[in-house]
Amino acid sequence: MKNTIKAINTYATPVLTFSFGIVKWTPTDLQNLETKMRTLLTIYRFHHPRAAKERLTLPQQMGGRGFIDITRLHDKQVNLLQTHFLNKEVTLSLHAAVVKADGRCTPLDLVRANANELPTDEENHNSVKRQWS
């Protein structure tokens, strides 16, 4: 089981990560993707149909399965790309032109980007654990 989870996190998740700054993923799309993943895990008997879905994304040390949370990964990746472009905008003219030209053309939305503070991994794991219990 542990090797299957590690394989999914290592080989399947990075394919999605590359598209997070380019393709506009809606929250519904990400939820559907997570639902499809849970369905496939249930079909292949890695996850019980009545088991808590919050447990999948918790680390194994906290009693979870250790899958990477796709929605959180999307938010972190978009936030990192926004801060990268906005920090480089001052020093590099190419980045400044990209920021100026991007008017809701990409999911980054660099013109209206604000520094959204995401909760840390520890805070996120604690909130998921509270939901689970």
N, C-alpha and C positions, 0 to 999 in steps of 0.2 A: 504494500500500500504506500509506504513512504517513498519508494522509488518511482511509483506512478505519479505521485504528486510532484516530486522533484522534476520529473521529465516534463510534465505539463507546464510547470513554472519556468523551466529552462528553455523549452523549445517552442511552445505555443504562445506564451504570453509576450515575448519580444516581437512577434509578428504584429500583434495589435499595437504595441508601444510605438512602433515606427509610424503608424498612421494617426496617432493621437493629435499631432500638431497640424496635420494636413486635412484629414477628413473630418467633417462636422458630425460628431457622434452626439446624438441627443441622449438625455438620461433614459428615455424609453428604450432606445437601441441597446444601451449598456445593460439595462435590466433584462431585456430579452436574451442577450448573450449569456448573462449569468444564469437565467432560467434554463436555457438550452444546455449549459454545462451541467447544472444540477440534474436535469432530466437524463442526460447521457450517463452520469455517474450512477443514477438510480437504476437505469437499464442494465448496466454492467456490474451491478451489485457492490459498488464502492460507497454508496450513500443510501441510507434507509429513507423511504418516502416520508415518514413521519419525524425524521430527525430534524433538529434545529438548523436552519440555514445559516444562522450567525456563526455556528461552530466551524463551518468550512473555512472561513477566512482568518480565524484566530490562529496564532502560532501553536505549534505542538506543545511548547512548554506551558501554555495556558490552558491546555485541554482541547485545543482545536485540531483541525486537519492540516493547516499550513498552506492553503491555496492563497494565491495573490488576489486581493480584492480589485477587480477590474475597474470599478467606478472610482475608487480612491487612486489607483494608478493613473487613470485618465486625468483626474484633477491635478495630481502632482506634476505630471508631465506637461500639461498646458501651463501651469503656473511657473514651472522652471523655464520653459521656452519664452514666456512673456517677460520674465525678469531678465533673461539673457539678452533679448532684443532691446529692452528698454535701457539696460546698463551699457550696452555697446553703442547705443544710439548717439551718445555724447562724443565718443572718440572716433567712430568710423562712419564715413559718409554713406557707405552702402547700407548699413543698418538703419541710418536715419532716413534714407529714401524708402526702405522697406516699411518702416513704421509709418511714414507719412502716406504711403500708397495703400496701406492695408486699411480699408474701410469696410469692415465686416466681410472681407473676402475669404478670410481664413478663420478657423475656430479660435485663433489667438486673439483676434479683435484688438490689435495693438493700439489703435487710435483711442479707444475708450478703455484700455486696460487699466485696471486698478490693482494694487497689491493686496489681493485677498490672502489673508493669513489662514493657512490650513492648519488643522490640529496636528500635533506630532503623532508619530506612530503609537507611542505609549498611550496618549490620550484617546486615540481612536480605538485601540485594543480594549482599553478600560470601558469605553462607552458600548462597544459591541458585547463585551462580557456582561455588562449590566442588562442589556437587552436580552441576552441569552438566559440569564437567571431570572 
